[in-house]
Amino acid sequence: MEPTNMSYLNPRTLILIGIPGLEHVQFGVGFPIFGLCLVTLLGNIFLLIIISTERSLHEPMYIFLAVLAATDLGLCVTIAPKMLAIFWFGSCLMDFDVCLTQLFFIHAFQGMESGILLAMAFDRYVAICDPLRHTSILTPSVLGRMIVVVAIRAIVLVGLLPCLIKRLHVFHSIHIAHSYCEHMAVVKLAAEDILVNKICGLFVGFTILGFDMVFILVSYVLIFQAVFHLQQKEARLKAFNTCTAHIFVFLEFYILAFFSFFSHRFGHVAPSTHILLSTIYLLVPPALNPIVYGVKNKVIFNRVAKFFF
């Protein structure tokens, strides 16, 4: 790296600060982070094993749930090791290209998770609003194509972000005020015009999160209309009960996602608060998802209980 007028030309290394203003407590913060990661790893691995071995769970909803579990595992593995290394061992240096790689995988896994939540909402819509055609509409080939489209969409759109960062050469700082490589946290280091990067970030965010959220909401409006038109109270409760886990996961993901998204661009939130909340957004849903679905599904719950007790 060569400093030029208080700037850095094509830096090869970046420095992750961690949580600005809370450096003195980062060591302690690492323990609940480690606990969340442990729950995420164990819970999602159990989900994958149970869904793959239990033939009664080879249905669209649980195939999507298995993909969601794999995505959550990938997100945890992408973030946790470096974050814990910063908190516990002060290992703050990160190669510039490695940082961009982490940035890509974090946002790609987020995009895939959003797409899978949309696919799960569509599955619930078909199961409740058109149950007789559920198996004929969501065939294995259709499920496979849906998952491939979700993955390709995330890879292509998120792939634009690191490519646009690579076109930047002059940076006013190499210190990232974050505990992982987040898109806007890296872009704000540049000493060049970053308008294109900002626009692209908003475009990717709204194309994935915004699009998915709108159609998930539409799906649940139609689902609730169908449920409330059922004559029997027991039938209404049973239909609604099949959606509660997904509704909870949907709310926790999108509320935290949009808070993190907008606060980094437009808000006046303290850096330490923003980073803690964005870390919670990335690590809490992957830990809660297997618990929520495990409690709601008797087969999964009984298999886990049998393993431990």
N, C-alpha and C positions, 0 to 999 in steps of 0.2 A: 504493500500500500504506500502510495506517495502523497503526502499532504500537499495540496495546492491551494494557497490562500484560505487556510482554515477549512479546507474541504478534503475529501478522500476520493481519489481517482481509481475506479475499478477495484474496490476493496475485495480482498480474498477471504477475510474473516470478519464476522460480526460478534458482538458481545450482547448476550441476553442478560438484562438486569435482574429479572425475576419479578418481584412485586415492588415497584418504587415506593419508598417511604416505609416499607415493612421488612427491609432486609434483616433487621435484628430478630424477627420472629419467623423467618422463612424456614428455619430448621424444624421448628415445631409444626408449621403448616404442612410440612412434608408427610407427617404421620397420618392425618386424615386423608390426604391425597393417596397415600399408599393403601390405606384401608379401602377407599373407593375402587382403586384399581384391582385389588384382590377380589372384591365382590364382583366386579365386572368380569374378570377372567373366569372365576369359578362359575358364576351364574350363567354366562353365555356359553361356556364349554358344556355345562350340564344340559342346557337347552338344545345345543346341536346334537349331543349324544342321544338324548331322549327322543327328539324328533326323528332322527335318522334310524333309530332302532325300533320305535313303536309304530307299527303299521297303521293303527287307528288314527295317527296324527299325519298321515300322508295325504293331507288335504291342502287346498290353496292357502288358507289362512295360516297354517303352520309352516308351509314351505316359505311363505313370505317372512314369517317370524324367524325361521332359520337364517334367511339372508340378512335380516335385521341384526340378528345375533352376531353373524360373521362381520358385518359392518361395524358394529360396536366394538368388537374385539380389535379390528384393524385401527379404529380411532384411538383406543386406549394404548395400544402398542406404539402408535405413532407419536403420542404426546408424552406419556408418563415417564419413560426412561430419562429423557433429557431434562424434564422438569424436576424430577427427583434428584438428578445429578447436580442441578443448580442449587436446589434447596439444601441438600445435605453435604455436598462436597465442593460447592463453589465453582463447579465446572461450567463457566459462563461462555467460553469461546465456542463458536460454531462456524464451520466453513460456509461461505456464502452460498455455494451450490447446494450444500446439504440443507441449509435453511430454506431455500426455494423448494427443495424436494419435500421437506416436512410441510411447508405451506400448501403445496399441491395436494398431498395425501389428506391433510386435515380437512380442507374444503371439499375435496372430492368425496370423502366419506360422509361429510355432512350432506352433500347433494344427493348421494345415494340413499342415505337414511330418509331424507325428505321424500324421495321418489317411492321408496318402499312403503312409507306411511300412506301415500296416495293410493298405491296398489292395494293395500290392506283396506282402505276405506271403500274402494271400488268393489272389492270382494264382499264386504259387509252389505253394500248396497244391493248387489245381485242376490246375495243369500236371503235378504229380507224382502226386497221388492219383487224379485222374480225367482223364487226358490226352485220352481220346477225346471228351470233352465240353467241352474247354477253349474252343474257338472258339464253341461254341453257348451256353455260359454267359456268357462275357465278350465279348458283342457290343459294337459301338461305342455303341449307345444305353445299354447297362448301364454302360459305362465313363464315359460322360458324366454319367449320374445319380450315380454314385459320387463323381466329382470335385465335382459341384455340392453334394452332401450334405456332403462334407468341408469345403468352403468356407463353406457356410451355418452349419454347426455351430460353426466357429471364430469367424465374425463375430458370431453371436448371443451365444454364451457369453462371449467376450472383451469384447464390447460392454458387458456389465454392469459391468466393472471401472471404466472412466473415468466412467460414469454415476453410480456410487456415490461416486466421489471428488468429483464435482461437488457433491454434497450437503453436503460438508464446507466450512466457511467460516473456521474459526479454525485457524491453524497456529502451532506454537511455533518453527518455523524455516523458512527458505526455501532452505537449503543441502542439496542432495541428495548424500549420500556415495556417489556412483556416477558412472560415465562415460556412462551413458545412463539414460533414464527407465524404471525397472523398477517394477512395481506396488507391492511392499512397501516399496521405498525411498521412494516418494512417500507412501504411506499413513502411514508412521511419522512423517512431519512433522506430522501433524494433532494438534491439542490437544483434540480431541473424542473421543467414543467411536467406536472403529474396529472393534468386534467384528464388525459386519455385513460390513465390508470384508474382514476376515481370513477369515471363514467363506466368503464368496463366492469369495475367491482360492483357498482349499483345494478348494471345490466344483468350480470351473472346472478346476483342475489335475488333480484325480482323475477328473473326468468325461472329460477329453480324454486326458491322458497315461496315467493309471491304466487306463482302459478299453481304450485301444489296446494298451498293453503286455501286458495279460492275454491279449487275443485273439491278439496276435502270438506270444506264448509257446505258446498252445494250438495255433496253426497249425503251429509248428515241431515240437512234440511229435508231432503227427499225421504231419508230413512225414518225420521221422526214423523213425517206426514203419514207414511205407511203404517208405522207402529200405532199411532193414535187412532187410525181408522180400524184397527183390529177390535172386534166386538168383545172378546173375552179378556178380562183383566190379567189372568195368568199368562195368556199368550203375549200380551203387551209387555209384561215384566220379563218374560223369557227372552223376547226379541231385544229389549233394551239391555238386558244383562249381557248379551253376547257382544255388545259394543262398548261397555263401560271401560274395559282395560284399554282399548284402542283410543277412546276419548281422552283418558288420563294421559297416555303417552303422547298423543297429539298436542294437548295443551301444554305439557311441560316442555316439549321440544320447541314449539313455535313461539311461546311467550318469551322464553329465555333467548331464543335465537334472534328475534327482532329487537329485544332490548339491547343485546350485545351489538347487533348490526348498526342500530341508529345511534346509540350512545357514543360509539367510536367515531362517527362521522359528524353528528350534529349536537350531541349532548354536552353538558358541562359537568360530567361525573368525575369525581376524584379518580386519578389513575389507579390507585390501589383498589378502590371499590370496583372499578370497571374490570380490572384483571381478575379479581377474585370471582366476580359474577360470570365472566366469560369462561373461567376455568370450571366453575360449577356447571355452566351450560354444556360444556364438552364432556365432563366426567360423570355428572349425576345421572342423566338419562340412561347411559349404557349400564349403570349399576342398578337402576330401578326397573328397567324394562323386564329382565328375567324374573324379578321378584313379583311385579304386577301380573305378568302372564302366568307365572307359576302358581300364584295364589288363586287366580280366576279359573285355571284349568285343573280339573280333578286328576286327570291322568298324569300330568306333569308334577303336580303337587305330591301325589302318592308315590311316584317313582323317586323323587328327591327324598321324601320322608323315609321310604324303605331303605335308601342308600345310607342315611345317617343313623336311623334308629332300628 
